Amino acid sequence: MNALIIGAGPAGTSCAIQLLKAGIEVTILDKQHFPRSAPGETLHPGIEPLLKELGVWEEIEEHSFLRHSGIITEFQDSAKLDLYHSEGDWEGFQFPRETFDQLLLNKAITLGAKFYPGTKLIDVVLDSAGIATVITDSRNFNASFFIDASGRNAVLPKKLNIRYQNFSPPLFVHYGYVETEDSSSFPTPRIIWDTNGWLWVSRISEKLVNWNRLYPLNHKIAKNWLPECLQNLKPTGTPNAANVTWRIAENVSHNNYFLIGDAAFTLDPLSSKGVLKAIMSGMMCGYLLGQLKLLKSDISELHSYYNNWMNDWFLKDLAKMKSIYAEKGFQI
């Protein structure tokens, strides 16, 4: 029994680690070379036990990543610190993603995963069981199971014509980075609401601050735009945008494929669960296939459980997101 994982981000590597611990051979493909930068640097403290389960906690501690006890919300000229825990002793993380992702990938490789960076999926060949072969620009790959961890690119759904159900109008989050020499600035992540949408500002390392801007009504954003609170700082890198339209795949697993992370469902960054969802769904997929290997379940039961679990999660978060936007005057 073996698995092919498409995508070496947190979803793919956490799934790989779980599969390898269950004695399942793993191959990971990614179109990019690592380390590579990616958005999504603020992590909910609920990720801590997952990192321990994945066996990377010691490596995480060695890096002394920034921690924060909560998030500041600014709305209508008021600011409030929402603590993760009433005692203030439950802390989230600020990770430079290239470092965090590389730690997870290194763990998977150490456990025996074969990694093929710079590999682009070209096509898939089907048989009666589902996917038989994945064709890439370098070679062909066969596996018992195929796991899409390619994020919003959703490469397998595109090839398999898997449809998504949208629950919002098209939404795009714009993001970028600035450099600062003031180590005391933006110590706590901050979300700032105005009449057009929200702005997220957070420090992710000693000298780097990240910003995200989302307009629910999709107003145009000027080239090289910067938030007012960051106007005096030097931009670094090129600002970018990501499609964060709320959506979920019609089938997040079927036959011999599983969709994990953003390939399964997407909500915008306001949910604060992007990386957490990636890791949790990856670990769940790995755990379920481990049960199959141990003959403790059959594939139909796995698909039923996984589809119900992911859909329930999505619908609960969807309701919460709609409520948050409605409170701020936006109907989505």
Secondary structure, 3 states (H helix, E strand, C coil): CEEEEECCCHHHHHHHHHHHHCCCEEEEECCCCCCCCCCCCEECHHHHHHHHHHCCHHHHHHHCCEEECEEEEEECCEEEEEECCCCCCCCEEECCHHHHHHHHHHHHHHCCCEEECCCCEEEEEEECCEEEEEEECCCEEECCEEEECCHHHCHHHHHHCCCEEECCCCCEEEEEEEECCCCCCCCCCEEEEECCEEEEEEEEECCEEEEEEECCCCCCCCCCCCCHHHCCCEEEEEEEEEECCCEEECCCEECCEEECHHHCEECCHHHCCHHHHHHHHHHHHHHHHHHHHCCCCCHHHHHHHHHHHHHHHHHHHHHHHHHHHHHCCCCC
